[in-house]
């Protein structure tokens, strides 16, 4: 058992939650940090339980143990928890509670790019399930927008009503990652959902805020809370465990590729400025192969054999 000296981790956590650094974070980010810190305190190392350990007794091997536990639930999740833990330890260092950040020594696992693409009928099943409950409706809208507009979930979760032109049925967005500006038309189904959402929540700033019962708080979903709620919806819909809502941008883009949409037009939707960035979406699918064969032989005109 590691010898306990100095304040315990949970005591430093309490200090951190009261600090100006934490209070200056966006509400959604605060919620994500709290969730990751909760995951940290739940770690039980053979030498000690993190919720009872002192900050200065945690060693790099113990930090690696915690990371490995998180990684069992997914590399992106482990990355979020690692970043949060590292920030907490840096805060502890600034207050003199410890001398070293053990989480800065962690060896990360390689993150293999996901290639999962949802079936169209499964997207429909998710949306129907999400829209069946008022408290899930905003998550359903975020996912539908990410899928139909082929955008990142974070950008969709943070959309404000002034970005959507109801008369033109067009979203005008500056992407947070690349700062690319895109203009995206809405399908009839998506426009109808936005009209219905605006009728209920148009007095709020965000298009798809967190909703509780009949009340909505004027703040967007954080990444962690969005993923948690989406997982509940997927479970209720009976969808495969391998699915994640982060697949929506990829799924929509692959559908454009399968439909034979020219690369420049795909880039005008996704916001990519370099064709090389679109390569991960150019999957070898049967649909693409069939379309290539159809275009090839229709252009050639004659068949190879005349029987």
N, C-alpha and C positions, 0 to 999 in steps of 0.2 A: 504494500500500500504506500502510495506516494505521501511524503510528509507534507502536511498542510501548513503553509506559512503565508502570511499576507491575506488580503481579502479573497473570498471565494469567487468563482466565476459569476455565480448568480448575483452576487453583490455588485460586481463591476457592471453587470448587465443593467441593474437597477440605476446605477449612476449614469450609464450611457443613455438610457431612455429619458433621463431628465436633462441631458446635456443640450447645449445650443446646436451642436453638430447634428444630433438626431432630430431635434425639433425643427430644424431648417429643411429637412428632407420632405419631399412630396408625400402626402398621405398614403398613396399606393406603395411608394418605396418603403415607408415605415412599416407597413403591413408585411411586405416581403421580408424585411430584415427580422421582424419579430418571428415570423414563421421559420426562417432559417436558424435563428438563435435558439428557438425551441428544439429544433432538430439537433443542435449542438449539445444542449443540456441533457438530451435523452441518450447520448452516447455512453455506453458502459464498457470501459476498457478493463482488461484483466487486472490492472493495477489500481484503478479507481473509477468512480462514477463522476462524469464531468459536472453534474449538478452539485457535487459536494467538494470537488477539487479546487485548489487555489490556482489562480492564473499562472503564477510563476513556477508551478510544479509540472505543468504540461510540457512534455518534451516533443521534439520533431517526430520520433516514432509513434507517439500517442496521437499527434496530429495526423500522421499518415494513416493510422488505424481509423480515425474518424472519417477521413476522406474516403477510404476504401469502403466503409459502411454506406456512405451516401452514394457512392458510385454504383452500388448494387441496384439502386433505384433509377439510375440513368446518369450519364456524364454531365448533361446540362444542369441537372439538379445538384450534382456534386460541385460543379463550378460555382453555382450561386451560393451554396453553403460555405464553400472555401473562401470566397471573396468576403462574405459577411463575417466569418470568424476572424479572418486576417484584419479586417477593419476594427473589430472589437479589440483584438490584441494590440494593435497600434494605438488605440485609444488608451488601453491599460498602460502601455509604455509611456505615453505622454503624461500620465498621472503618477508614474513611478511605481506602479503595482507589479511590473515585471521588466526584465531587461532585454528580452528577446522574443521575437514573433515566431513560434514554432511552425505556424501555418505557411510561412514564406519558404519553408524548406521542403514542402510537400512535393512529391513526384506525381504529376498528373497523368492520368491514363489518356491515350490518344482518343480523340473523338471522331469516330467514323461518320462520314456524312450519311444522313438518312436518305433512303430511296423509296420510302413507303408512299404509295399513291392510293387514295381512297377510291372505292367504286362509287359511281354516281348515286346508286340506290342507297348506299350507306350514308352519303352526305345528306340525302333526303330524310333518311331515318333519324339522323342526329337532329336536323332542324325541326322536324315534326315533334320530336320529343322535347326539345328545348322550348319551343313555342307553346307547348301544352301547359306550362306552368309560368305564372307571372314572374316569379323570382329568377327563372332561367332565361327569360326572354332576351335580356340584353346580351347574354353570352351567345344565344342563338344568332342575334343580329351581328355581333362581332365576327362570328365564324362565317356567316353567310357573306358578309362584305369581304372578308379575307379571301374566301373561295371565289366569288364572282369577279372581284376586282384584282385578284392575284397579288394581294398586298400582305405586308407583315402584320401579325396580330397586334403588336404594340401600337402601330400607327392607327389601326382600326379602333382599338380600345380608347385611344385619346382623341378621336375625332370630335369636333365641335360642330354645332348646327350651321355655323356660317360657312362651312366648307362645302355644303351641298346646295346646289341650285335646284329648287323644286320645279321651277318653270322649265328649265332646260334638261332636267333629270341628269345632271352631271356633277360628279365629285371633283373638286379641284384641290389637289393634295401636294404638299411638299414633303417628301419622304424624310424620315428622321435620320436614316443611315447615310444615304448618298446625297441628300438634299436635292434629289431630282424632282422636278415638277411634272406631275402627270394630270391629265384630265380624263376621267373615266365615266362612260355612260352607264346608267343603271338599267337593268332589265325591268320588265313590268312587275315581276314578282318582288324584286328587291325594292323598287320604288314604292310599291304598295305597303311593304313592311315599314319603310321609312316614314311614310305618311301616317300609318297607324301609331308608330312610336312617337312621332312628333305631336300627335293629338293628345297623347298621354303625358309625355315628358318634354315637350317643346319648351317649357318654361325653364328647363335646366340648361346648363352650358354644354354638357356632353351628350352625344347622340345615344350612347349605350352605357349609362352609368350603372354602378352597383345598385341593385334593387332588393329591398327587404319588405316582404308583404306588400302593402299598398303604398309604401313610402320609398322614395329613391333619394339617395345621397348624391349631391352634385360632385362626385369624384369618379375617376375612371378605375377600372379593374387593374390591379397589379398583375405581373406575370404569374406569380405563384397562385394567387387566389383564382385567377382565370383558369389556370390548369386544373386546380382542384375541383372547381365547379364543373368544368367540362368533363372531367373524369366521371363525376357523378351522373352526368347526362348520358355519357357513353355506356355506363353500366346499366342505367335504366333502359336504354335503347337496345341492349344486348349486342353491342358492337365489339369487334375483336380487340384484345388488349394491346396489340401492336400499334393501333391507331393513336395518333396524337393530333390535336388541333393545329399544331405548328406545321402540319403537312398540307394545310389548305392552299397556301401560296404555290407550293410545288404541284399539287393536284390540278389546280386551275391552269397552271402554265403548261403542264404536260398535255392537258386536254387541248390547249391551243395548238401545240405541236402536232398532236394526232389529227387535228382538224385541218392541218395543212396551212395554218396561218403563217405568212412570211415572217422571217426573223426580224426585220425592222419594225413590223407592227407589234410583234410580241414584246420587243424592247420598249415600245412606246407605252405599253401597259405596265410592264414590270419596273421600268425606270432604269434598266441597265444601260450603260453608255458603251460597254465593251462587249462585242459578241462572244468573247471567251467566257464571260460571266454567265452566259445563258447555257453553256455546254452541259452543266449538270442536269438540266431539264430535258436534254435531247436523248430520251430513253429509246432503247431498241424494243419497240412494242409491235405486236401483230397488226394493230390498227395502222401504224405508220408504214409498216412493210406492205400492207395491202394497198394503201393509198399510193405509195411509191410505184408499185407495180401497175396500178390503174393509170396513173399519170404517164408512166413510161410507155406503155403499150398503146394508150390512146393517142399519144403524140406520134409514135412510130407509124401508126396507121395499119400496116399490114401485119398479119401474124407470121410466126416463123414457119409453121407448117400449114399447108392447105390440104385438108382431107375431104 
